[in-house]
Amino acid sequence: MSVLEAAWKHEFIATNGIKLHYVTQGSGPLMLMLHGFPEFWYSWRHQIPEFASDYKVVAVDLRGYNDSDKPQDKSAYVMAEFVQDVKGIIQGLGYESCVLVGHDWGGAIAWNFAYAYPHMVDKLIVMNLPHPAKFAEGLRTPQQLLKSWYIFLFQFPVLPELLIQLGDYQAISAALEGMAVDKNTFTPSDIEAYKDAAAKRGALTATINYYRNMASGFLDRQNWSVLQVPTLMIWGENDAALGKELTYGTADYVRDFQIHYIPNCSHWVQQEQPELVNRYMRDFLASKAV
């Protein structure tokens, strides 16, 4: 265990009828980090120590992932439940609000939470996940539909789980190492950690159920108002799953909006370019709201 990891505390919190695992370091205002697929709290390993000097950083395992509870019902994996999970975490930790940071699916949850409870989000930071309105637009274009082929595969029962398990979870390393521009982004031990998390009983079906329920509360909403929460978007430009064009026009939906594009960087932006991501986050957090 490294010196950094020794400072991390593993805790559990009850929220919205389930128990979630999280890793925490630091004290002060709350910074809550939400990971994506097929990840877990570990995807924030480069950010936790960076911001622990100023915040109580909490990197949670989303429901269905790693050491968090994995309800068996498919209906447990809808946006309304994810949003209530986040609300319960913030309140259960004794806070009224937080800096909310999300990547991929965590970014989707962060967007939706900020709309549902704007008074509970001091600032919003989203990485490589477009505003839901822009994502819905994108899924009506041939180029994004091609990039999102896996979403359609994930609609099948059982088959996706079997395919991911093949060859000692080869699909996990293919997604992480295969998509990364810098092939040194993930060490062998990083890949093993992600495989181990995916291999936990019930985790694969739970995490794929996020995709099986995408139409329930994530993409079905038609009217998105202008978000009043100051928002930073960080975008790795070489994202194989989400086109850069999905970010265009986001300022129409957010009153106080900043965006930083990172060239030669994949979907796994905070792991591939951690120093740059951390600097952009710090600059944004230090800035005054417009």
BALOBA-1460 file (C-alpha; in Angstrom, 3 decimals):
// residues 290
<rec num="1" residu="m" x="0.000" y="0.000" z="0.000"/>
<rec num="2" residu="s" x="1.349" y="3.411" z="-0.958"/>
<rec num="3" residu="v" x="1.586" y="6.353" z="1.419"/>
<rec num="4" residu="l" x="-1.307" y="7.969" z="-0.451"/>
<rec num="5" residu="e" x="-3.534" y="4.920" z="-0.137"/>
<rec num="6" residu="a" x="-2.729" y="4.644" z="3.568"/>
<rec num="7" residu="a" x="-4.436" y="8.028" z="4.053"/>
<rec num="8" residu="w" x="-7.662" y="6.819" z="2.425"/>
<rec num="9" residu="k" x="-10.473" y="5.585" z="4.650"/>
<rec num="10" residu="h" x="-12.963" y="2.991" z="3.427"/>
<rec num="11" residu="e" x="-16.443" y="3.635" z="4.804"/>
<rec num="12" residu="f" x="-20.067" y="2.652" z="4.182"/>
<rec num="13" residu="i" x="-23.151" y="4.841" z="4.257"/>
<rec num="14" residu="a" x="-26.851" y="3.971" z="4.248"/>
<rec num="15" residu="t" x="-28.829" y="5.942" z="1.697"/>
<rec num="16" residu="n" x="-32.121" y="5.481" z="-0.131"/>
<rec num="17" residu="g" x="-32.632" y="1.986" z="1.293"/>
<rec num="18" residu="i" x="-29.204" y="0.611" z="0.315"/>
<rec num="19" residu="k" x="-25.627" y="0.682" z="1.591"/>
<rec num="20" residu="l" x="-22.898" y="2.296" z="-0.472"/>
<rec num="21" residu="h" x="-19.136" y="1.985" z="-0.102"/>
<rec num="22" residu="y" x="-16.887" y="5.000" z="-0.456"/>
<rec num="23" residu="v" x="-13.290" y="6.094" z="-0.003"/>
<rec num="24" residu="t" x="-12.571" y="9.378" z="1.710"/>
<rec num="25" residu="q" x="-9.673" y="11.647" z="2.585"/>
<rec num="26" residu="g" x="-9.405" y="15.166" z="3.945"/>
<rec num="27" residu="s" x="-11.740" y="17.530" z="5.754"/>
<rec num="28" residu="g" x="-13.655" y="20.701" z="5.008"/>
<rec num="29" residu="p" x="-16.393" y="21.287" z="2.420"/>
<rec num="30" residu="l" x="-17.634" y="18.148" z="0.682"/>
<rec num="31" residu="m" x="-16.390" y="17.131" z="-2.763"/>
<rec num="32" residu="l" x="-18.374" y="14.130" z="-3.976"/>
<rec num="33" residu="m" x="-17.018" y="12.104" z="-6.911"/>
<rec num="34" residu="l" x="-19.147" y="9.802" z="-9.078"/>
<rec num="35" residu="h" x="-17.412" y="7.316" z="-11.402"/>
<rec num="36" residu="g" x="-18.493" y="5.751" z="-14.683"/>
<rec num="37" residu="f" x="-18.680" y="2.346" z="-16.384"/>
<rec num="38" residu="p" x="-16.896" y="-0.085" z="-16.051"/>
<rec num="39" residu="e" x="-15.140" y="1.549" z="-13.124"/>
<rec num="40" residu="f" x="-15.506" y="2.199" z="-9.380"/>
<rec num="41" residu="w" x="-14.209" y="4.724" z="-6.841"/>
<rec num="42" residu="y" x="-10.638" y="3.904" z="-7.961"/>
<rec num="43" residu="s" x="-10.975" y="5.967" z="-11.128"/>
<rec num="44" residu="w" x="-10.532" y="9.060" z="-8.913"/>
<rec num="45" residu="r" x="-7.226" y="7.863" z="-7.403"/>
<rec num="46" residu="h" x="-5.338" y="10.817" z="-8.924"/>
<rec num="47" residu="q" x="-7.870" y="13.381" z="-7.666"/>
<rec num="48" residu="i" x="-8.539" y="12.180" z="-4.096"/>
<rec num="49" residu="p" x="-5.154" y="13.194" z="-2.631"/>
<rec num="50" residu="e" x="-4.969" y="16.331" z="-4.775"/>
<rec num="51" residu="f" x="-8.119" y="17.872" z="-3.311"/>
<rec num="52" residu="a" x="-8.011" y="16.363" z="0.192"/>
<rec num="53" residu="s" x="-5.989" y="19.361" z="1.387"/>
<rec num="54" residu="d" x="-9.043" y="21.617" z="0.912"/>
<rec num="55" residu="y" x="-12.065" y="19.311" z="0.919"/>
<rec num="56" residu="k" x="-13.517" y="16.212" z="2.440"/>
<rec num="57" residu="v" x="-13.201" y="14.168" z="-0.730"/>
<rec num="58" residu="v" x="-15.628" y="11.266" z="-1.042"/>
<rec num="59" residu="a" x="-15.310" y="8.876" z="-4.002"/>
<rec num="60" residu="v" x="-18.285" y="6.544" z="-3.925"/>
<rec num="61" residu="d" x="-18.950" y="3.170" z="-5.506"/>
<rec num="62" residu="l" x="-22.266" y="3.741" z="-7.281"/>
<rec num="63" residu="r" x="-25.048" y="1.275" z="-6.552"/>
<rec num="64" residu="g" x="-24.346" y="-2.035" z="-8.251"/>
<rec num="65" residu="y" x="-20.600" y="-1.460" z="-8.347"/>
<rec num="66" residu="n" x="-17.696" y="-3.006" z="-6.455"/>
<rec num="67" residu="d" x="-18.431" y="-3.040" z="-2.695"/>
<rec num="68" residu="s" x="-21.750" y="-1.179" z="-2.785"/>
<rec num="69" residu="d" x="-25.105" y="-2.969" z="-2.575"/>
<rec num="70" residu="k" x="-26.380" y="-4.556" z="-5.766"/>
<rec num="71" residu="p" x="-30.189" y="-4.724" z="-5.728"/>
<rec num="72" residu="q" x="-31.381" y="-7.552" z="-7.952"/>
<rec num="73" residu="d" x="-34.396" y="-5.857" z="-9.506"/>
<rec num="74" residu="k" x="-33.699" y="-4.213" z="-12.848"/>
<rec num="75" residu="s" x="-36.013" y="-1.382" z="-11.752"/>
<rec num="76" residu="a" x="-33.473" y="-0.396" z="-9.073"/>
<rec num="77" residu="y" x="-31.211" y="1.063" z="-11.772"/>
<rec num="78" residu="v" x="-33.051" y="4.161" z="-12.930"/>
<rec num="79" residu="m" x="-32.010" y="7.795" z="-12.756"/>
<rec num="80" residu="a" x="-34.551" y="8.696" z="-10.055"/>
<rec num="81" residu="e" x="-32.895" y="6.171" z="-7.718"/>
<rec num="82" residu="f" x="-29.362" y="7.329" z="-8.529"/>
<rec num="83" residu="v" x="-30.332" y="10.918" z="-7.762"/>
<rec num="84" residu="q" x="-31.814" y="9.934" z="-4.402"/>
<rec num="85" residu="d" x="-28.649" y="7.964" z="-3.615"/>
<rec num="86" residu="v" x="-26.600" y="11.146" z="-4.050"/>
<rec num="87" residu="k" x="-28.984" y="13.224" z="-1.963"/>
<rec num="88" residu="g" x="-28.771" y="10.652" z="0.832"/>
<rec num="89" residu="i" x="-24.962" y="10.593" z="0.709"/>
<rec num="90" residu="i" x="-24.685" y="14.373" z="1.058"/>
<rec num="91" residu="q" x="-27.172" y="14.553" z="3.900"/>
<rec num="92" residu="g" x="-25.905" y="11.369" z="5.579"/>
<rec num="93" residu="l" x="-22.407" y="12.831" z="5.731"/>
<rec num="94" residu="g" x="-23.818" y="15.878" z="7.510"/>
<rec num="95" residu="y" x="-23.649" y="18.363" z="4.652"/>
<rec num="96" residu="e" x="-26.210" y="20.593" z="2.955"/>
<rec num="97" residu="s" x="-24.337" y="20.850" z="-0.343"/>
<rec num="98" residu="c" x="-21.173" y="19.778" z="-2.175"/>
<rec num="99" residu="v" x="-18.901" y="20.240" z="-5.122"/>
<rec num="100" residu="l" x="-20.205" y="17.469" z="-7.361"/>
<rec num="101" residu="v" x="-17.783" y="15.772" z="-9.776"/>
<rec num="102" residu="g" x="-18.872" y="13.127" z="-12.285"/>
<rec num="103" residu="h" x="-17.402" y="11.188" z="-15.191"/>
<rec num="104" residu="d" x="-19.295" y="9.075" z="-17.757"/>
<rec num="105" residu="w" x="-22.358" y="7.577" z="-15.956"/>
<rec num="106" residu="g" x="-21.340" y="9.549" z="-12.882"/>
<rec num="107" residu="g" x="-21.533" y="12.654" z="-15.061"/>
<rec num="108" residu="a" x="-25.039" y="11.734" z="-16.200"/>
<rec num="109" residu="i" x="-26.105" y="11.362" z="-12.569"/>
<rec num="110" residu="a" x="-24.384" y="14.629" z="-11.667"/>
<rec num="111" residu="w" x="-26.242" y="16.549" z="-14.406"/>
<rec num="112" residu="n" x="-29.565" y="15.134" z="-13.276"/>
<rec num="113" residu="f" x="-28.865" y="15.743" z="-9.596"/>
<rec num="114" residu="a" x="-27.899" y="19.371" z="-10.260"/>
<rec num="115" residu="y" x="-31.230" y="19.920" z="-12.011"/>
<rec num="116" residu="a" x="-33.202" y="18.172" z="-9.276"/>
<rec num="117" residu="y" x="-31.418" y="19.785" z="-6.306"/>
<rec num="118" residu="p" x="-29.487" y="22.845" z="-7.509"/>
<rec num="119" residu="h" x="-29.290" y="24.241" z="-3.961"/>
<rec num="120" residu="m" x="-27.268" y="21.151" z="-2.963"/>
<rec num="121" residu="v" x="-24.573" y="21.696" z="-5.631"/>
<rec num="122" residu="d" x="-22.109" y="24.514" z="-5.039"/>
<rec num="123" residu="k" x="-20.285" y="23.805" z="-8.283"/>
<rec num="124" residu="l" x="-20.632" y="21.056" z="-10.882"/>
<rec num="125" residu="i" x="-17.743" y="19.381" z="-12.727"/>
<rec num="126" residu="v" x="-18.576" y="16.905" z="-15.504"/>
<rec num="127" residu="m" x="-16.054" y="14.938" z="-17.547"/>
<rec num="128" residu="n" x="-16.754" y="13.301" z="-20.907"/>
<rec num="129" residu="l" x="-20.496" y="13.114" z="-20.558"/>
<rec num="130" residu="p" x="-22.602" y="15.637" z="-22.450"/>
<rec num="131" residu="h" x="-25.581" y="17.541" z="-21.164"/>
<rec num="132" residu="p" x="-28.551" y="15.123" z="-21.366"/>
<rec num="133" residu="a" x="-30.299" y="17.273" z="-23.975"/>
<rec num="134" residu="k" x="-27.201" y="17.204" z="-26.188"/>
<rec num="135" residu="f" x="-26.785" y="13.459" z="-25.698"/>
<rec num="136" residu="a" x="-30.399" y="12.847" z="-26.716"/>
<rec num="137" residu="e" x="-29.797" y="14.966" z="-29.831"/>
<rec num="138" residu="g" x="-26.627" y="13.019" z="-30.588"/>
<rec num="139" residu="l" x="-28.387" y="9.671" z="-30.434"/>
<rec num="140" residu="r" x="-30.476" y="10.820" z="-33.378"/>
<rec num="141" residu="t" x="-27.360" y="11.146" z="-35.583"/>
<rec num="142" residu="p" x="-25.690" y="8.282" z="-37.501"/>
<rec num="143" residu="q" x="-22.175" y="9.128" z="-36.237"/>
<rec num="144" residu="q" x="-23.128" y="8.948" z="-32.549"/>
<rec num="145" residu="l" x="-25.334" y="5.894" z="-33.042"/>
<rec num="146" residu="l" x="-22.291" y="4.096" z="-34.451"/>
<rec num="147" residu="k" x="-20.167" y="5.137" z="-31.480"/>
<rec num="148" residu="s" x="-22.923" y="3.960" z="-29.117"/>
<rec num="149" residu="w" x="-23.245" y="0.457" z="-30.604"/>
<rec num="150" residu="y" x="-22.526" y="-1.138" z="-27.228"/>
<rec num="151" residu="i" x="-25.634" y="0.468" z="-25.700"/>
<rec num="152" residu="f" x="-27.755" y="-1.593" z="-28.085"/>
<rec num="153" residu="l" x="-25.779" y="-4.751" z="-27.305"/>
<rec num="154" residu="f" x="-26.393" y="-4.139" z="-23.594"/>
<rec num="155" residu="q" x="-30.151" y="-4.330" z="-24.123"/>
<rec num="156" residu="f" x="-29.945" y="-8.127" z="-24.533"/>
<rec num="157" residu="p" x="-30.378" y="-10.287" z="-21.434"/>
<rec num="158" residu="v" x="-27.392" y="-12.373" z="-20.242"/>
<rec num="159" residu="l" x="-25.333" y="-12.066" z="-23.459"/>
<rec num="160" residu="p" x="-23.421" y="-8.880" z="-22.490"/>
<rec num="161" residu="e" x="-22.438" y="-10.373" z="-19.137"/>
<rec num="162" residu="l" x="-21.128" y="-13.518" z="-20.829"/>
<rec num="163" residu="l" x="-19.145" y="-11.541" z="-23.404"/>
<rec num="164" residu="i" x="-17.502" y="-9.344" z="-20.755"/>
<rec num="165" residu="q" x="-16.467" y="-12.379" z="-18.708"/>
<rec num="166" residu="l" x="-14.719" y="-14.090" z="-21.643"/>
<rec num="167" residu="g" x="-10.950" y="-14.509" z="-21.383"/>
<rec num="168" residu="d" x="-10.623" y="-13.327" z="-17.795"/>
<rec num="169" residu="y" x="-12.675" y="-10.194" z="-18.397"/>
<rec num="170" residu="q" x="-10.682" y="-9.261" z="-21.478"/>
<rec num="171" residu="a" x="-13.397" y="-6.747" z="-22.434"/>
<rec num="172" residu="i" x="-12.497" y="-4.651" z="-19.369"/>
<rec num="173" residu="s" x="-8.862" y="-4.261" z="-20.380"/>
<rec num="174" residu="a" x="-9.917" y="-3.735" z="-24.003"/>
<rec num="175" residu="a" x="-12.175" y="-0.862" z="-22.973"/>
<rec num="176" residu="l" x="-9.598" y="0.793" z="-20.734"/>
<rec num="177" residu="e" x="-6.269" y="0.142" z="-22.446"/>
<rec num="178" residu="g" x="-7.776" y="-0.097" z="-25.911"/>
<rec num="179" residu="m" x="-9.416" y="3.319" z="-25.790"/>
<rec num="180" residu="a" x="-6.568" y="5.137" z="-24.024"/>
<rec num="181" residu="v" x="-4.340" y="7.292" z="-26.223"/>
<rec num="182" residu="d" x="-1.440" y="7.011" z="-23.752"/>
<rec num="183" residu="k" x="-0.968" y="3.258" z="-23.358"/>
<rec num="184" residu="n" x="0.839" y="3.825" z="-20.040"/>
<rec num="185" residu="t" x="-2.306" y="5.249" z="-18.441"/>
<rec num="186" residu="f" x="-3.295" y="1.957" z="-16.829"/>
<rec num="187" residu="t" x="-0.789" y="-0.267" z="-15.034"/>
<rec num="188" residu="p" x="-1.344" y="-4.042" z="-14.876"/>
<rec num="189" residu="s" x="-2.456" y="-3.641" z="-11.256"/>
<rec num="190" residu="d" x="-4.967" y="-0.954" z="-12.308"/>
<rec num="191" residu="i" x="-6.482" y="-3.337" z="-14.854"/>
<rec num="192" residu="e" x="-6.640" y="-6.121" z="-12.258"/>
<rec num="193" residu="a" x="-8.438" y="-3.806" z="-9.838"/>
<rec num="194" residu="y" x="-11.098" y="-3.025" z="-12.452"/>
<rec num="195" residu="k" x="-11.474" y="-6.693" z="-13.370"/>
<rec num="196" residu="d" x="-11.826" y="-7.664" z="-9.703"/>
<rec num="197" residu="a" x="-14.538" y="-5.051" z="-9.191"/>
<rec num="198" residu="a" x="-16.453" y="-6.257" z="-12.255"/>
<rec num="199" residu="a" x="-16.159" y="-9.881" z="-11.131"/>
<rec num="200" residu="k" x="-17.941" y="-9.358" z="-7.802"/>
<rec num="201" residu="r" x="-21.162" y="-11.326" z="-7.511"/>
<rec num="202" residu="g" x="-24.012" y="-9.495" z="-9.206"/>
<rec num="203" residu="a" x="-21.924" y="-6.541" z="-10.343"/>
<rec num="204" residu="l" x="-22.000" y="-7.125" z="-14.096"/>
<rec num="205" residu="t" x="-25.765" y="-7.438" z="-14.350"/>
<rec num="206" residu="a" x="-26.270" y="-4.497" z="-11.996"/>
<rec num="207" residu="t" x="-23.954" y="-2.186" z="-13.913"/>
<rec num="208" residu="i" x="-25.298" y="-3.193" z="-17.343"/>
<rec num="209" residu="n" x="-28.816" y="-2.560" z="-16.027"/>
<rec num="210" residu="y" x="-27.915" y="1.153" z="-16.046"/>
<rec num="211" residu="y" x="-27.926" y="0.887" z="-19.844"/>
<rec num="212" residu="r" x="-30.976" y="-1.339" z="-19.998"/>
<rec num="213" residu="n" x="-32.939" y="1.428" z="-18.248"/>
<rec num="214" residu="m" x="-31.451" y="4.420" z="-20.083"/>
<rec num="215" residu="a" x="-34.809" y="5.475" z="-21.459"/>
<rec num="216" residu="s" x="-36.263" y="5.684" z="-17.940"/>
<rec num="217" residu="g" x="-35.675" y="9.204" z="-16.714"/>
<rec num="218" residu="f" x="-32.376" y="9.888" z="-18.495"/>
<rec num="219" residu="l" x="-33.263" y="10.300" z="-22.147"/>
<rec num="220" residu="d" x="-37.042" y="10.646" z="-21.942"/>
<rec num="221" residu="r" x="-37.089" y="14.194" z="-20.562"/>
<rec num="222" residu="q" x="-37.857" y="16.793" z="-23.216"/>
<rec num="223" residu="n" x="-37.656" y="20.168" z="-21.492"/>
<rec num="224" residu="w" x="-34.357" y="21.146" z="-19.905"/>
<rec num="225" residu="s" x="-34.275" y="24.586" z="-18.322"/>
<rec num="226" residu="v" x="-31.129" y="26.687" z="-17.977"/>
<rec num="227" residu="l" x="-29.085" y="25.309" z="-15.081"/>
<rec num="228" residu="q" x="-28.092" y="27.955" z="-12.545"/>
<rec num="229" residu="v" x="-25.227" y="25.943" z="-10.985"/>
<rec num="230" residu="p" x="-21.711" y="27.060" z="-12.088"/>
<rec num="231" residu="t" x="-20.462" y="24.216" z="-14.273"/>
<rec num="232" residu="l" x="-17.117" y="23.076" z="-15.650"/>
<rec num="233" residu="m" x="-16.893" y="20.497" z="-18.425"/>
<rec num="234" residu="i" x="-13.605" y="18.721" z="-19.129"/>
<rec num="235" residu="w" x="-13.452" y="16.723" z="-22.350"/>
<rec num="236" residu="g" x="-10.819" y="14.330" z="-23.689"/>
<rec num="237" residu="e" x="-11.053" y="14.962" z="-27.414"/>
<rec num="238" residu="n" x="-10.206" y="11.403" z="-28.520"/>
<rec num="239" residu="d" x="-13.272" y="9.827" z="-26.930"/>
<rec num="240" residu="a" x="-14.171" y="6.700" z="-28.913"/>
<rec num="241" residu="a" x="-17.623" y="6.497" z="-27.315"/>
<rec num="242" residu="l" x="-18.817" y="10.112" z="-27.305"/>
<rec num="243" residu="g" x="-18.220" y="12.634" z="-30.082"/>
<rec num="244" residu="k" x="-16.791" y="16.065" z="-29.261"/>
<rec num="245" residu="e" x="-19.717" y="17.613" z="-31.161"/>
<rec num="246" residu="l" x="-21.996" y="16.567" z="-28.284"/>
<rec num="247" residu="t" x="-20.465" y="19.402" z="-26.245"/>
<rec num="248" residu="y" x="-21.337" y="22.124" z="-28.759"/>
<rec num="249" residu="g" x="-24.156" y="24.351" z="-27.572"/>
<rec num="250" residu="t" x="-23.952" y="23.282" z="-23.915"/>
<rec num="251" residu="a" x="-23.738" y="26.940" z="-22.886"/>
<rec num="252" residu="d" x="-27.372" y="27.294" z="-24.004"/>
<rec num="253" residu="y" x="-28.329" y="25.070" z="-21.068"/>
<rec num="254" residu="v" x="-26.019" y="26.416" z="-18.349"/>
<rec num="255" residu="r" x="-25.907" y="30.021" z="-17.207"/>
<rec num="256" residu="d" x="-22.313" y="29.936" z="-15.891"/>
<rec num="257" residu="f" x="-20.409" y="27.465" z="-18.079"/>
<rec num="258" residu="q" x="-16.754" y="26.735" z="-18.767"/>
<rec num="259" residu="i" x="-15.264" y="23.980" z="-20.935"/>
<rec num="260" residu="h" x="-11.725" y="22.702" z="-21.419"/>
<rec num="261" residu="y" x="-10.883" y="20.322" z="-24.247"/>
<rec num="262" residu="i" x="-7.837" y="18.095" z="-23.792"/>
<rec num="263" residu="p" x="-6.269" y="16.950" z="-27.077"/>
<rec num="264" residu="n" x="-4.658" y="13.532" z="-27.513"/>
<rec num="265" residu="c" x="-6.694" y="12.218" z="-24.609"/>
<rec num="266" residu="s" x="-9.359" y="9.533" z="-24.437"/>
<rec num="267" residu="h" x="-12.648" y="9.076" z="-22.616"/>
<rec num="268" residu="w" x="-10.673" y="8.206" z="-19.440"/>
<rec num="269" residu="v" x="-9.663" y="11.838" z="-19.092"/>
<rec num="270" residu="q" x="-9.022" y="12.162" z="-15.338"/>
<rec num="271" residu="q" x="-6.815" y="9.071" z="-15.385"/>
<rec num="272" residu="e" x="-4.972" y="9.814" z="-18.623"/>
<rec num="273" residu="q" x="-4.270" y="13.508" z="-17.994"/>
<rec num="274" residu="p" x="-4.608" y="13.854" z="-14.204"/>
<rec num="275" residu="e" x="-2.311" y="16.849" z="-13.750"/>
<rec num="276" residu="l" x="-4.126" y="18.882" z="-16.383"/>
<rec num="277" residu="v" x="-7.558" y="17.817" z="-15.118"/>
<rec num="278" residu="n" x="-6.591" y="18.710" z="-11.555"/>
<rec num="279" residu="r" x="-5.318" y="22.119" z="-12.655"/>
<rec num="280" residu="y" x="-8.511" y="22.906" z="-14.563"/>
<rec num="281" residu="m" x="-10.555" y="21.816" z="-11.557"/>
<rec num="282" residu="r" x="-8.515" y="23.992" z="-9.181"/>
<rec num="283" residu="d" x="-8.800" y="27.054" z="-11.418"/>
<rec num="284" residu="f" x="-12.571" y="26.569" z="-11.678"/>
<rec num="285" residu="l" x="-13.026" y="26.038" z="-7.949"/>
<rec num="286" residu="a" x="-11.028" y="29.190" z="-7.219"/>
<rec num="287" residu="s" x="-13.073" y="31.296" z="-9.646"/>
<rec num="288" residu="k" x="-16.033" y="33.399" z="-8.598"/>
<rec num="289" residu="a" x="-19.445" y="32.507" z="-9.965"/>
<rec num="290" residu="v" x="-20.586" y="34.761" z="-12.819"/>
